[in-house]
Amino acid sequence: MALPLLSYDGLVHGVHVWVGPLGEEPPARDPAGAWQINLTRHVSSRSDDLLRLYGTRPDRWRNEHDLAELFAYQRLQTNSDEAKALALIVNAKAGMEHLATWTVNRDDGARRAVHFACRCVEVEAPNGRVELVVRGITHDIGPAESVPAAPPPVPVLLAQQVLAAEATPGRWRAIVDLRTMRLLKWLDDPMPGVSWTLDAPHRPAIHRDDLRAAVGLANELGLRGRAEGVVRLRSVDGDWVKVVVSAALMALDQHTTAALVTLTASEGGKVD
């Protein structure tokens, strides 16, 4: 007996398969859901099955998100492979694969261990452009507390403990893709007032007059490993917020780097 697992756009990502004697009732299926990340568009999508697995509240039910929303609000608790997963996003090529066991923090308070597997493929869009898409399936494998491979509820790796200890009110830390200047992950809660989600009324952006300064920061970061400057980011109401950017170069793996960015509200804050 087979039951397809469909993605949000209706494509078959995988199949539930049960093999047993004729006449025997198949056992209940463990929750599973399909998802994909369009790396070219920086958009992730989740099937209805995956949202049910997440225990998502009806008022938070959305199938498409900005890529950075994958890791926001402590929904997913990553494991020791997190840097490798981020490196796949930054340096993706068709044929790359990844699998791991993470924890989902459901809206009902339950912590569920999930195993996921994914593969990067090239997909031709309706406009003829070839886009890089990561397609995956997530499978609920039980309560997180009873699955040894699941990440623990509190940080145990030294790097995680250092990040937690350095959290400071009024400063917001994030990991940014240096090639695209796009947000990969907030390390703290998102900076209030800054546009960054897919459903934001105004599209996330750096002020066009600050693009040269942003490129200069990225170049300095590549040369010296550290950089600091001031740029204006789009706010949720369409205005611009002036922020101080302090960045340090970080290695995701031996071939892939990203920027560890700390944002601080500049004196004067919002500007025209």
Secondary structure, 3 states (H helix, E strand, C coil): CEEEEECCCCCEEEEEECCCCCCCCCCCCCCEEEEEEECCCCEEEECHHHHHHCCCCHHHCCCEEEHHHHCHHHCEECCCCHHHHHHHHHCCCCCCEEEEEEEEECCCCCEEEEEEEEEEEEEECCCCCEEEEEEEEEEEEEEHHHCCCCCCCCCCCHHHHHHHHCCCCCEEEEEEECCCCEEEEECCCCCCCECCCCCCCCCCCECHHHHHHHHHHHHHHHHHCEEEEEEEEEECCCCEEEEEEEEEEEEEECCEEEEEEEEEEEEEEEEC
